[in-house]
Amino acid sequence: MMDIPNEAHGGAYRQFPTRPDQYRGDAWDGTLSELFSTAVTHATDRIDWYSAKASERAAVAKRIRFMSLLLFALGTLAPILLTFLIKIAAVGKKPNTPSGWLDMIAELPLAEIGYVLLAIAGALVVFDQFFDASGSWIRFRQSQARLEVLLADFRFSYAQAMAQAQGSVIGKEPLQPFTSILRDFVIKVEWLAEDETRQWAKRFSQMIDTFDRNPNLKVSLGGTPGDQPGAAAEPNPNAGEAGVAAGASGGGKSAAAPAQGTTPAPAPADAHVSIVNARLAIDGIETLDAGSLRLVVDGTQIHVPDDGFVELQLDPGMDHAIVASGQRGGQAVQAELQENLTIEDDNKPLTIKL
């Protein structure tokens, strides 16, 4: 058995069976049990990781939102409180009397303090948007739920294959595809994790781009941003989101308003994405009759590799029919997917089960 020094995937591969004798004769039963435990531990470790990260991000997001709401309420009430205190202090006050504690509070710059509190509340919201604490919390919970569905489906698919083999994994014809079931399950788990990482990277890159392109955040060496050469002509493709951020922290002034006498530059020609990549996994092809598998996408037959994983290129915003068919024991089987993908679904994993 191969010893892996670290605890990657919860130590699932610490004693992964690699010796040839572990796959022969009576040893195969124990080896298959170890492979099953490896796959389950691998997936469980992913589920636990997403659960812990979701709880961590939930705590951060809730604190940020709570403080933002609290500061917003205090900042809004501060000028009203100032007016209220001034009127109370004036009621029944006699001339030439010493100032009381109400007069001292009324002299505080409560209006200015209110603006500061509102600015801090807006900054907290922008902080949450930039580091995506709330979005990551939701995304991690969704990934955790999807992994739990995959794990439940894997356990019962494995049990079904074991029941069909009646507990005998050697010498049965046809040989049940236990290793293929294990491999496909682990690949699906990693595909899901990779897809979540890709969404995070895309979201964070967009926020960095929005932050860098916000004209209110550019450094100016003297004068106003409009005085710098070319400053007014630079387009801001993310003006809507940047304007919200600037409005929250800059007294409500939106960054989406263009400079006087300028027109936004046209979007680059390659900004339009005309193809969406999808990764299709076909379950159950190992038990099909040899040479019977057919995959048809929008009426066009697609070649399927032996491992059952196909890279598809689809047009976004359109309905696509994905049909897989074949024969199992001489009986026709067929499964169909209807998908309408957007550019946000690029590299989305799909599964069709025969």
C-alpha angles and dihedrals in degrees: 000000000000115000114213112203098215132056097244113164092009093302091298092144098040092108102020109167110247106149115105092228089062089068097050132088120322092355090070093075092059092041092054090051090053091049090051091050090048093054093046093047090049092054094040090053090054091049092049091048093052091045092052093045092047091053090048094050091043090058092049094045093048092050092049093048093045093050091045093053092045093050091045091053093047093045091051093047096046098081091042090051090050092055091045093052093048091054093047091049091052094053111100094350113150122216119265093014121139117265115262130212091271090058090050092051091045089056092058115105092249094153091055090045088054092055090050091051091049090050091051091048090052091047090054091054091050089048090054092048094048097048091035096224094156094041093049090050091056094042093050092050091050092050091048091052092048091050091051089053091050091049093050091048091048094051094052094042088053091047090050092052090047091050091050089053089046090229094302112115098172126063096014121132119243093029110232112243097236096147091048091052090051094046095047091050094052091046090052090051091052092044090055092049091048091049091052090049090050091052090050092049092048093048093047092047090052091051092049090049091049091049094048094047096049105113091205089065098049118113113243123196099214130327124035127307089258091059093062116094110263094358095119094046097056109107122228108211091180094048094131096059094034089051091056091051092047092045091054095051102027104055096272098303109143121225090207093080110101122228117265115273095012133107125208115260115248118260115262116267093240094054090095114086109209099177131055119199118219128184112217123198117194113206123206100023091127091070096047122106110268114273095004100107117110127176118195122185116189090338095312121110114233127203113245120208119226093258092059096237116126131184110218129193112206136176112250121240095025134106111251126194114210113188125182119186140167144133130276116192089344092306120117116241128185139176130185138199127197111202134175107185131189130203087265088065095062110146091009113167115235129188130201120184124208 
